Amino acid sequence: MIAHTQTLFGAVALVAVIMGSCLILVGQLRHRDGMLTTGLGMLSHSLAYIGFTLFGQVSMWITYVLANVLLSTALSFYTVSLPLIHARRPPWRLAFAFPLLLGVLLSLLIDTQEPRQLVACVLLFTQCLVILHLSRLHAVAGGRAHRVLMIGAGISLFGLGIRVVVILSGAPTEMHYDVSNLKQTVSVAIGAATIIMLSFGLVLLSRERIESELRQTALRDTLTGIPNRLAILEQLADELERARRQRIPLSIAMLDLDHFKQINDSYGHLIGDAVLMHCADHLQQRLRRNDSIGRYGGEEFLLILPGTDASGALELVDQLRQSLTQHPAQGEGHVIALSFSAGVHGLTPAEHDDVTSMLLKADKALYAAKHAGRNTQMLAATS
Ligand SMILES: Nc1nc2c(ncn2[C@@H]2O[C@H](COP(=O)(O)OP(=O)(O)OP(=O)(O)O)[C@@H](O)[C@H]2O)c(=O)[nH]1
């Protein structure tokens, strides 16, 4: 189907202006999510297309040099949006060197045909390669944002690549934007697909980042920074499944600080909080890489020790307990002695073992440790 070229350019420009303005409005509220720069990219893209629609009516400098510089500026904005979405420092200078260089070269080559077209295509092609590279760096491989960005940059690379080949082959290359034919329709369609895919990909990337941040927040204990109850239980379910599959031992330990209420009562809740942070930090630093710790409740921590049997877990918890007693917490000039009681449960999981039964056993053993006078660890009964 052959469409009227200037109407097509106008329609794409209008859609890009509307979408770009919406993104700029959204982006103003959260400057660091890359939406402001994505919106500015879309506005530059639409201004470039308005420049193309004026072909034949105003000077070549506006319809060719300025329009292509605006196109390149749009790609620069998309380029900086990628790291911005991840709150990383964008390559501002590199990104905006392209439109600057393009402006200078096209102004010098304005009276030529193939050289100026070749310069425009090669520089825009390189910018798309940079976008492709940054998309691979910043978007999760296989994710929706990654796929859409790859397609967007790929379509553009394909269109520009064909133009470079045509120019180098010596075939007639002049694009008359005031003429409607299949070549023009395909060319505008490629441009429209690039705008839509790149901007949509950047919006998706921003959404993926927010979702991942929310998930991280939902799974972290705000006070200590270690995994919270939900996260550590999810992890226990995964480790249980893995141990069952691989027929390897798995141990857990439930740790409860002794007489923590007294610490709060004597020194206040703020120091109590600092003590909890100290414990979480101290224990986490002494665990092996495969082991995990999470805050199970107020002053209770849950350890997951994959590949460790019950006796190994008991020994490890004993070492941790001794280490914590040797490293008291400090707060407002006070040295606060600490100890914990622990219930340890280890098994090589069978079909009927589940998270709840494991927690119940560890909890019973913890109760026994408290009953035995605290500052000790007890192994859960095996039955
Ligand atoms: N500062 C602070 N205190 C907390 C937090 N979560 C729970 N607590 C306090 O931890 C104390 C736990 O007290 P208890 O359950 O009586 O236990 P305990 O004093 O440690 O005594 P035993 O466990 O029997 O040795 C309560 O006073 C809670 O208010 C927290 O996030 N910060």
The ligand as a Tripos MOL2 file, in Angstrom:
@<TRIPOS>MOLECULE
LIG
   32    34     1     0     0
SMALL
NO_CHARGES

@<TRIPOS>ATOM
      1 N1         13.9330   -2.1140   69.7350 N.pl3     1 LIG1
      2 C1         13.2050   -3.0580   69.1770 C.ar      1 LIG1
      3 N2         12.5980   -3.9690   69.9520 N.ar      1 LIG1
      4 C2         11.8690   -4.9310   69.3910 C.ar      1 LIG1
      5 C3         11.7150   -5.0070   68.0010 C.ar      1 LIG1
      6 N3         10.9160   -6.0870   67.7290 N.ar      1 LIG1
      7 C4         10.6090   -6.6460   68.9240 C.ar      1 LIG1
      8 N4         11.1780   -5.9570   69.9170 N.ar      1 LIG1
      9 C5         11.0960   -6.1940   71.3710 C.3       1 LIG1
     10 O1         11.6960   -7.4390   71.6870 O.3       1 LIG1
     11 C6         11.2140   -7.8040   72.9780 C.3       1 LIG1
     12 C7         11.0410   -9.2980   73.0000 C.3       1 LIG1
     13 O2         10.7000   -9.6040   74.3050 O.3       1 LIG1
     14 P1         10.3350  -11.0630   74.7880 P.3       1 LIG1
     15 O3          9.5100  -11.7530   73.7180 O.co2     1 LIG1
     16 O4          9.7110  -10.9500   76.1450 O.co2     1 LIG1
     17 O5         11.6790  -11.8320   74.8320 O.3       1 LIG1
     18 P2         13.0300  -11.5340   75.6060 P.3       1 LIG1
     19 O6         12.9540  -10.3510   76.4880 O.co2     1 LIG1
     20 O7         14.1070  -11.5320   74.5730 O.co2     1 LIG1
     21 O8         13.1340  -12.7980   76.5050 O.3       1 LIG1
     22 P3         13.5470  -14.2630   76.0890 P.3       1 LIG1
     23 O9         13.3110  -14.3930   74.6030 O.co2     1 LIG1
     24 O10        12.6430  -15.1420   76.8500 O.co2     1 LIG1
     25 O11        14.9660  -14.4280   76.4260 O.co2     1 LIG1
     26 C8          9.9010   -7.0390   73.1870 C.3       1 LIG1
     27 O12        10.1000   -6.0860   74.2070 O.3       1 LIG1
     28 C9          9.6760   -6.3300   71.8580 C.3       1 LIG1
     29 O13         9.0930   -5.0510   72.0300 O.3       1 LIG1
     30 C10        12.3300   -4.0330   67.2020 C.ar      1 LIG1
     31 O14        12.2580   -4.0030   65.9620 O.2       1 LIG1
     32 N5         13.0810   -3.0800   67.8240 N.ar      1 LIG1
@<TRIPOS>BOND
     1     1     2 1
     2     2     3 ar
     3     2    32 ar
     4     3     4 ar
     5     4     5 ar
     6     4     8 ar
     7     5     6 ar
     8     5    30 ar
     9     6     7 ar
    10     7     8 ar
    11     8     9 1
    12     9    10 1
    13     9    28 1
    14    10    11 1
    15    11    12 1
    16    11    26 1
    17    12    13 1
    18    13    14 1
    19    14    15 2
    20    14    16 1
    21    14    17 1
    22    17    18 1
    23    18    19 2
    24    18    20 1
    25    18    21 1
    26    21    22 1
    27    22    23 2
    28    22    24 1
    29    22    25 1
    30    26    27 1
    31    26    28 1
    32    28    29 1
    33    30    31 2
    34    30    32 ar
@<TRIPOS>SUBSTRUCTURE
     1 LIG1         1 GROUP 0 **** ****
